Amino acid sequence: MKNKFIFVLSITILFNTLLAKEPNMSLSIGYYLPSISDTNLKDIKISLNFWASEVSKNSNINLKSYFYKNIKKLKSDLKNKKIDLVTASTLVLAKDFKPGTFQDGFKSIGTNPKAQNRLLLLIQKDKPYKKLKDLRHKTIARIANQDIESLYLNVKLQESFHQNANQFFKKNIFLKNYAKAILKLFFKKADVALVTQEAFDLASELNPQIKKRLKVIDRYDVKLITMGLFRKDVSKNIIDKFMSTVVKLHLTPRGKQILTIYKADHIISGKVSELISIKKLYRKYLTLTSKKQKG
């Protein structure tokens, strides 16, 4: 998530560089930090300042970035038009903002979006586990503070066992990235790992022993991306210019280099409609936990 979040920062600033001759244009971006809480704020600012120097050389565009830990403050500033673009996880965008708040924005995708947005529950092949129920009271390796992953897993566990992950598993080991979770399982420091198909494929390419010793016990297709969405009344002109620039980023040597750094292949439109399925899943989770409390 760290790479993707800093990537959004970089793309936004690079966009301003490429629009160098457009005077009096401004864009205020609000970044919700809990969506990327494994990222050091200092690292974000270093990345931001690097691209800002490029902007200052070539552009008259006024770019402002704001960082938020409090969702109420972010919502207030968006309502008061201090913020033009909100960057956060799809779960935050879906559950914390009212319908009609946003218009379409953008997101980055990899070379294999399906693998990028598929969660796997991995186990060791030499273990007798066959179904999710066999993992009760086991140790799971997961990514820290990933709200979408947690939501999908908890819905699955609530449906079958009326428990969240912290109740179902004996121990949750929270790590900074998927590679660490896979290695934790590989070296038998955990019984199960929750990672993406993309991460598992990459790890297996680097170390074929991983695929020989680990196997998939369950999988879920999800929407794991962080998206940037524009406030509903932001000028269509600036949005069109933004999108026409970033969707072609991968066609230039400079742009391709940036995309490679952030493990992305290209930029596409991020649709507000993509939040519908996330909102439905969140409501399902609330319904499941509500029934449990009433029971």
Secondary structure, DSSP 8 states (H G I E B T S, - for coil): -HHHHHHHHHHHHHHHHHTTT-TT-EEEEEEEGGGGTTS-HHHHHHHHHHHHHHHHHH---EEEEEEES-HHHHHHHHHTTS-SEEEEEHHHHHHSS-TTSEEEEEEEE-S-HHHHTEEEEEEETTS---SGGGGTT-EEEEETT-HHHHHHHHHHHHHHHS--HHHHSSEEEEESSHHHHHHHHHTTS-SEEEEEHHHHHHHHHH-THHHHHEEEEEEEE----EEEEEETTS-HHHHHHHHHHHTTGGGSHHHHHHHHHTT--EEEEE-GGGHHHHHHHHHHHHHHHHHHHH-
